[in-house]
Amino acid sequence: MPPTPRLFSAGLALTQLSLAACVQPLQLAHDDSPVVLAEQRIPGPSPALRGTFTVRTMYYGSGTDIRRPEYRDSVTLKTGTVDGSKLAGGTPAVLAPRKKYWGFGLDKMPVNGRVWYPEGNGPFPLVLIVHGNHDMKDFSDPGYQYLGELLASRGYILVSVDENFLNGNLRGENDARGWMLLQHLKAWTRFNDSTGSPFQGRVDMSRIALMGHSRGGEAVAVAASFNRLSHYPDDFNLKFDFNFNIESIVAIAPVDGQYTPADRPTPVSNVNYLVFHGSHDGDVSSFAGLRQYQRVQFTDGKPRFKSAIWMYRANHGQWNTNWRNLDNGRTSARHLDLRGLLPLAEQMRFAEVTISAFLDATLKDQQQYLPMFQDHRTAGGWLPKTIYLTRFQDAGFRPLAGFMEDVDLTTGTAPGVRIEGDSLSTWREGMMRLRNNGTNDIGHNAVWLGWNNRIAGDDTTKRGRPAAWRVRLTDSVRTAWRVGAGTALELSLLAQEAKPGPRKAATDTTAKADSTAKPPAPRRPATPRAKTPAKDTTTVELSVEFVDAAGVRVLVPLNRYGPVRRPPEMMVRRREGRDKAQFATRYESVLQTFTIPLADARSQDARFDPARLVSVGLVFDRTVAGTVMVSDIGLSNLRPAFLAPTSGGAR
C-alpha cells in the first residue's frame, strides 16, 4: 500500500532534517585582506581593464564537425586532422562509442580553435588556452571568452583550443593534450606565412604563451617539454619537429603526474611560469602545480621568473564560465560546501588581473607589473579581497640552502656554505607534502625550525637568549655572486601549529650557575589537557639577521615584507567528517616567499656593508615560542623593477 500524503510528508521532513544535521557548520579562516591588501603600490591602471583595440572573433577547424556548427559552418580557415593514436588510446569498448558520437577517431583529431584577436596590423603575441577534462558533450572551450575579449583588447591573439574530443572517460592522455597544442602552433605558423591569409604577417611567432586549466594545466608543461625534443619519449618512431619560441606558461589549477615522460616528472626549463590554485578546489583537491613550479629551471641566462599563487575561497570550475561551481559534477551541491566560495565574478577578476599582468610582463616586457608577482600586496587595489599565499623565484636566484643536496643539517647548497643553530628545540629537514594524503609530496625539501625562549620552571617570565638559525657564506661565494646593494635575500616560510615546550635551563647557552639559588619549588600537579585544545591564534613574528665582515649586525622584521601566517584552514566537503576522512590535514602547506633587499639593512644601519655580507639568518626574538617551515633560502640580484615599490617602511 502506498504511504498516505501525511506520512510521506513526515518522512520527507525527517529525511531532510537528518541530512541537514550531517552538514557541518561553515568554517572560514579569518580574512586579513583588509590590512594586507590595503594599499595599491603599483601605479597606473589595472591590467584587468579593457585595452584600446577593437576585438574581432573567428573560428578555424576541419569544417566537418557534426556536433558544433561553429566548427562546421563558421570556420574562416580550414585545417587538416592529425593522428594522435600513438599518444592517446583506450579499449574498443571506450573508443567505439566516442567515435560514433564525434564521427572520427583518435587517428583523425581536428585542429579546431575559437579566436579573439585585435583589429590592426600587428604583429601581435599569440596565446593559446586549453581546457581540462569535463563531460565531453558539455563543451568546455567557450568558457574562456572573458579572457579572450580582455586580452584581444590589450593587443593579444587568444585562441581557445578545442580538445573536447579528448574529454570524458579517456585516461593517460595528457601527452596527447600537450602535443595537440603544438599542432595548433604549426597551424598558426601557416596562417602567418600564407599569402592571402587574414593573419598574414600579423602574428608574432617570437612571443608565444600557452595556458591550460586542470588537465590542460599539465598539458602546457608537456607541450613546453615536447617543444624541444626530437622524438616522443615513449616511442622513438614518432618524430618531433617543433622548436617554437614559447616564452611563457600559465597553469590554472593543474594536475601533475598524469603523464610522466620516460616514467619521470615532466621537465620544464627556460620559460616564465605562473601557476595558481584555489583553496576550495573540489576536483584537484591539492595544489599539485607546486610540483611543476619546483621543477621549472632557468639555465639560459635570460631574465625570467616563476610565480605560484594560492587563492583562498576559490574553486576549480569558476576559472571557466561554463564549468562554474560544478567541481564534483552536477551533484556538486550535494557533496561540496559551496557556501564559502568567492563569487564567480571575483574569481574571474583574479584571473584577468594576474594573467594579463603576467603576459604583459613576459611577452611585452612591461616592467611595471613585475612587483605583484614578487609581493602580491603591491596589487592590493586590483586583487579580490581574500587571503593569498604566494611563491616567487627569479632567474637570478642562487640557493644558499635548498635542502635537497644531502642529509647533513649543517651544510648548504652552495660550496662551503655552513648552517648553524642556536637554542633551537626543533631542527630537521624533510619533504614538503600536499594535504590530500601522507605520501603526496611536491618533490622538494624544507627545514622545520622550532623554538621556545622561555626557561622551564615556576617563573614563567624567565627568558633565554632568542633562538636563531644562520647560514654562513664564504668569500668565494660572495665574490662569484657579486653580492652588493642590489642583492636581495629570498626565502619561503610558513608558520606551523607546533609549539615546543620551554627549554631546560641546563641546555640554554645564556643560563649561568648560581650557588645562591633557592632549591626548586615542589612540582605542581599537572593540569589535565583538554581533549580539543583551543586553536592558537598568536601572531608569529621573527627577525631576519644580516651580518657583515666587520661584525655589523642588522635585524629586520620579516613581517615588513609580507604576512607571516599559519596555513588557513579549509573545509571543502559538505558533510561532517568527510574532509577528515579524505585529507591528511585541514590545510595546505603553501609557503610564502619573502624578498628582503640588502639595501634595506643598509638604510637601517649605514655602517652595514652589503658587499661584505658573511651571514644571513632567522632570529626568533619576536614570538616566545613557535615553529616555522623554511625552504629555498638564497640570494638574487633582482631587476630594479622588482625592488622599487616594496622596499623600506614597516607595513
Backbone hydrogen bonds, N-H to C=O, Kabsch-Sander energy under -0.5 kcal/mol:
donor,donor_aa,acceptor,acceptor_aa,energy
8,F,4,T,-2.8
9,S,5,P,-2.5
10,A,6,R,-2.1
11,G,7,L,-2.5
12,L,8,F,-2.5
13,A,9,S,-2.4
14,L,10,A,-2.2
15,T,11,G,-2.3
16,Q,12,L,-2.6
17,L,13,A,-2.5
18,S,14,L,-2.5
19,L,15,T,-2.4
20,A,16,Q,-2.5
21,A,17,L,-2.0
22,C,18,S,-0.9
22,C,19,L,-0.7
23,V,19,L,-0.6
23,V,20,A,-1.0
24,Q,574,R,-1.9
28,L,26,L,-0.5
29,A,569,E,-0.5
32,D,30,H,-0.7
35,V,32,D,-1.5
36,V,32,D,-2.7
37,L,33,S,-2.5
38,A,35,V,-1.3
41,R,39,E,-0.5
41,R,378,T,-1.1
42,I,378,T,-1.8
49,L,46,S,-1.7
53,F,153,S,-2.2
56,R,117,Y,-3.0
58,M,115,V,-1.7
59,Y,74,S,-0.6
60,Y,113,G,-2.3
61,G,77,L,-1.9
63,G,71,Y,-1.3
65,D,71,Y,-1.0
66,I,102,W,-0.5
71,Y,68,R,-1.1
72,R,69,P,-1.3
73,D,69,P,-3.5
74,S,69,P,-1.0
76,T,59,Y,-3.4
77,L,59,Y,-1.0
79,T,61,G,-2.1
82,V,109,M,-2.3
84,G,82,V,-0.9
84,G,106,L,-2.4
87,L,84,G,-1.4
88,A,84,G,-1.8
94,V,91,T,-1.0
95,L,91,T,-2.7
96,A,92,P,-2.5
98,R,94,V,-0.8
99,K,95,L,-2.5
100,K,96,A,-2.1
101,Y,97,P,-2.0
102,W,98,R,-2.8
103,G,99,K,-2.5
108,K,105,G,-1.9
109,M,82,V,-2.7
109,M,106,L,-0.5
111,V,80,G,-0.9
112,N,110,P,-0.9
113,G,60,Y,-2.4
114,R,160,S,-1.9
115,V,58,M,-3.1
116,W,158,L,-2.5
117,Y,56,R,-2.7
119,E,54,T,-2.6
124,F,202,R,-2.5
126,L,204,D,-0.6
126,L,207,R,-2.0
127,V,157,I,-2.9
128,L,209,A,-2.3
129,I,159,V,-2.9
130,V,211,M,-1.9
131,H,161,V,-0.6
138,D,135,D,-1.8
139,F,137,K,-0.8
143,G,140,S,-1.8
144,Y,141,D,-0.8
145,Q,142,P,-1.3
148,G,144,Y,-2.3
149,E,145,Q,-2.8
150,L,146,Y,-1.5
151,L,147,L,-2.8
152,A,148,G,-2.2
153,S,149,E,-1.5
154,R,150,L,-0.9
154,R,151,L,-0.6
155,G,152,A,-1.5
156,Y,151,L,-1.7
157,I,125,P,-2.6
158,L,116,W,-2.7
158,L,156,Y,-0.7
159,V,127,V,-2.5
160,S,114,R,-2.8
161,V,129,I,-2.8
161,V,159,V,-0.8
162,D,112,N,-2.1
163,E,161,V,-0.7
166,L,163,E,-2.1
167,N,164,N,-1.7
168,G,134,H,-1.0
169,N,167,N,-0.5
177,R,173,E,-1.8
178,G,174,N,-2.0
179,W,175,D,-2.4
180,M,176,A,-2.3
181,L,177,R,-1.2
182,L,178,G,-1.2
183,Q,179,W,-1.4
184,H,180,M,-1.8
185,L,181,L,-1.8
186,K,182,L,-1.8
187,A,183,Q,-1.8
188,W,184,H,-2.3
189,T,185,L,-1.7
190,R,186,K,-1.6
191,F,187,A,-2.5
192,N,188,W,-2.1
193,D,189,T,-1.7
194,S,190,R,-2.1
197,S,194,S,-1.6
200,Q,197,S,-1.8
201,G,192,N,-2.1
202,R,199,F,-2.3
203,V,199,F,-0.5
204,D,124,F,-2.9
204,D,202,R,-0.5
205,M,203,V,-1.3
207,R,204,D,-1.7
208,I,245,N,-1.3
209,A,126,L,-2.2
210,L,248,S,-2.1
211,M,128,L,-3.1
212,G,250,V,-2.3
213,H,130,V,-2.1
214,S,252,I,-2.8
216,G,213,H,-2.3
217,G,214,S,-0.9
218,E,214,S,-1.0
219,A,215,R,-2.1
220,V,216,G,-1.7
221,A,217,G,-0.6
222,V,218,E,-2.2
223,A,219,A,-2.7
224,A,220,V,-2.1
225,S,221,A,-2.0
226,F,222,V,-3.2
227,N,223,A,-2.2
228,R,225,S,-1.2
229,L,226,F,-1.9
232,Y,235,D,-0.6
232,Y,238,L,-2.7
235,D,232,Y,-1.7
238,L,235,D,-1.9
239,K,237,N,-0.9
240,F,230,S,-2.9
243,N,227,N,-2.1
245,N,205,M,-0.7
246,I,244,F,-1.7
247,E,208,I,-2.5
247,E,245,N,-0.8
248,S,208,I,-1.4
249,I,272,N,-2.4
250,V,210,L,-2.4
251,A,274,L,-3.0
252,I,212,G,-3.3
252,I,250,V,-0.5
253,A,251,A,-0.7
253,A,276,F,-3.2
255,V,214,S,-1.3
263,D,260,T,-1.9
264,R,261,P,-1.4
270,N,297,Q,-2.8
272,N,247,E,-2.8
273,Y,305,F,-1.8
274,L,249,I,-2.3
275,V,307,S,-2.1
276,F,251,A,-1.9
277,H,309,I,-2.1
279,S,311,M,-2.5
280,H,314,A,-1.9
281,D,278,G,-1.0
282,G,280,H,-0.6
285,S,283,D,-1.2
288,A,286,S,-2.7
290,L,287,F,-1.7
291,R,288,A,-1.7
292,Q,288,A,-0.6
293,Y,289,G,-2.4
294,Q,290,L,-2.3
295,R,291,R,-1.4
296,V,292,Q,-1.7
297,Q,268,V,-1.7
299,T,297,Q,-0.5
304,R,302,K,-1.8
306,K,393,Q,-2.5
307,S,273,Y,-2.6
308,A,391,R,-2.0
309,I,275,V,-2.4
310,W,389,L,-3.0
311,M,277,H,-2.9
311,M,309,I,-0.5
312,Y,310,W,-0.5
312,Y,387,I,-2.7
314,A,311,M,-1.2
319,W,316,H,-0.6
320,N,317,G,-2.4
321,T,143,G,-2.1
323,W,320,N,-0.9
324,R,317,G,-0.9
324,R,320,N,-2.3
326,L,323,W,-1.8
327,D,325,N,-1.1
329,G,326,L,-1.6
331,T,328,N,-0.6
332,S,329,G,-1.7
334,R,331,T,-1.4
335,H,331,T,-1.3
335,H,332,S,-0.5
336,L,332,S,-3.6
337,D,572,V,-3.1
338,L,336,L,-1.1
341,L,338,L,-1.1
342,L,313,R,-2.5
346,E,343,P,-0.6
347,Q,343,P,-2.0
348,M,344,L,-2.4
349,R,345,A,-2.0
350,F,346,E,-2.0
351,A,347,Q,-1.7
352,E,348,M,-2.5
353,V,349,R,-2.7
354,T,350,F,-2.7
355,I,351,A,-2.3
356,S,352,E,-1.7
357,A,353,V,-2.2
358,F,354,T,-2.5
359,L,355,I,-2.6
360,D,356,S,-2.4
361,A,357,A,-2.3
362,T,358,F,-2.2
363,L,359,L,-2.9
364,K,359,L,-0.9
364,K,360,D,-0.7
366,Q,360,D,-2.2
367,Q,365,D,-1.1
369,Y,366,Q,-1.4
370,L,367,Q,-1.5
372,M,369,Y,-0.9
373,F,370,L,-1.7
374,Q,370,L,-0.9
375,D,371,P,-2.5
378,T,375,D,-1.9
379,A,376,H,-1.5
380,G,39,E,-0.8
380,G,377,R,-1.5
382,W,379,A,-1.5
383,L,379,A,-2.0
386,T,384,P,-1.1
389,L,310,W,-1.8
391,R,308,A,-3.0
393,Q,306,K,-2.0
395,A,304,R,-2.7
397,F,394,D,-2.1
398,R,635,L,-2.7
400,L,633,I,-2.0
401,A,633,I,-2.5
409,L,407,V,-0.7
411,T,408,D,-1.3
412,G,417,V,-2.2
413,T,400,L,-2.7
414,A,400,L,-0.9
417,V,414,A,-1.8
418,R,472,R,-1.5
419,I,410,T,-2.7
420,E,470,R,-2.3
422,D,468,A,-2.7
425,S,450,G,-2.5
426,T,450,G,-1.9
428,R,448,W,-1.7
430,G,446,A,-2.2
432,M,444,H,-2.6
434,L,440,N,-3.8
437,N,434,L,-0.5
440,N,437,N,-1.3
441,D,439,T,-1.6
442,I,432,M,-2.3
446,A,430,G,-2.6
447,V,630,V,-2.9
448,W,428,R,-3.4
449,L,447,V,-0.5
449,L,628,V,-2.8
450,G,426,T,-1.8
451,W,626,G,-2.6
453,N,624,V,-2.8
455,I,462,K,-2.3
456,A,503,R,-3.1
460,T,458,D,-1.3
462,K,459,D,-1.4
464,G,453,N,-3.1
467,A,620,F,-0.5
468,A,422,D,-2.2
469,W,618,L,-2.3
470,R,420,E,-2.8
471,V,616,V,-3.4
472,R,418,R,-3.3
473,L,614,V,-2.4
478,R,474,T,-2.2
479,T,475,D,-2.3
480,A,476,S,-2.7
481,W,477,V,-2.3
482,R,479,T,-1.1
483,V,478,R,-2.1
487,T,484,G,-1.9
488,A,636,S,-2.5
489,L,596,I,-2.8
490,E,634,G,-2.9
491,L,594,F,-2.0
492,S,631,S,-2.3
493,L,592,Q,-2.7
494,L,629,M,-2.0
495,A,565,R,-2.4
496,Q,627,T,-3.0
503,R,452,N,-0.5
503,R,454,R,-1.9
507,T,504,K,-1.2
508,D,504,K,-0.7
508,D,505,A,-0.9
511,A,508,D,-1.1
517,A,514,D,-1.5
537,T,535,K,-0.6
540,V,564,V,-0.5
541,E,539,T,-0.6
543,S,619,V,-2.7
544,V,556,V,-3.2
545,E,617,G,-3.0
546,F,554,V,-2.4
547,V,615,S,-2.1
548,D,552,V,-1.8
549,A,612,R,-1.6
551,G,548,D,-2.2
554,V,546,F,-2.7
556,V,544,V,-2.6
558,L,542,L,-2.3
560,R,557,P,-1.3
561,Y,558,L,-2.3
562,G,559,N,-0.8
565,R,563,P,-0.9
570,M,586,R,-2.3
571,M,27,Q,-0.6
572,V,570,M,-0.5
574,R,335,H,-2.6
576,E,22,C,-3.6
578,R,575,R,-1.6
581,A,577,G,-1.7
582,Q,578,R,-1.9
583,F,579,D,-2.8
584,A,435,R,-2.8
585,T,435,R,-0.9
590,V,588,E,-1.8
591,L,589,S,-0.7
592,Q,493,L,-2.4
593,T,390,T,-2.7
594,F,491,L,-3.4
596,I,489,L,-2.9
596,I,594,F,-0.5
598,L,487,T,-2.7
599,A,485,A,-0.6
600,D,597,P,-1.4
601,A,597,P,-0.8
602,R,598,L,-1.8
603,S,599,A,-2.2
604,Q,600,D,-1.2
605,D,601,A,-1.7
608,F,605,D,-1.9
612,R,609,D,-2.0
613,L,610,P,-1.5
614,V,547,V,-3.0
615,S,547,V,-1.7
616,V,471,V,-2.2
617,G,545,E,-1.9
618,L,469,W,-2.8
619,V,543,S,-2.7
620,F,467,A,-2.8
620,F,618,L,-0.5
621,D,619,V,-1.6
622,R,541,E,-0.6
626,G,451,W,-2.1
628,V,449,L,-2.4
629,M,494,L,-2.8
630,V,447,V,-2.8
631,S,492,S,-2.6
633,I,401,A,-2.0
634,G,490,E,-2.7
634,G,632,D,-0.5
635,L,398,R,-2.1
636,S,488,A,-2.3
637,N,396,G,-0.6
638,L,636,S,-1.4
642,F,639,R,-1.9
643,L,639,R,-0.7
643,L,640,P,-1.0
644,A,640,P,-1.9
646,T,643,L,-1.1
647,S,643,L,-1.4
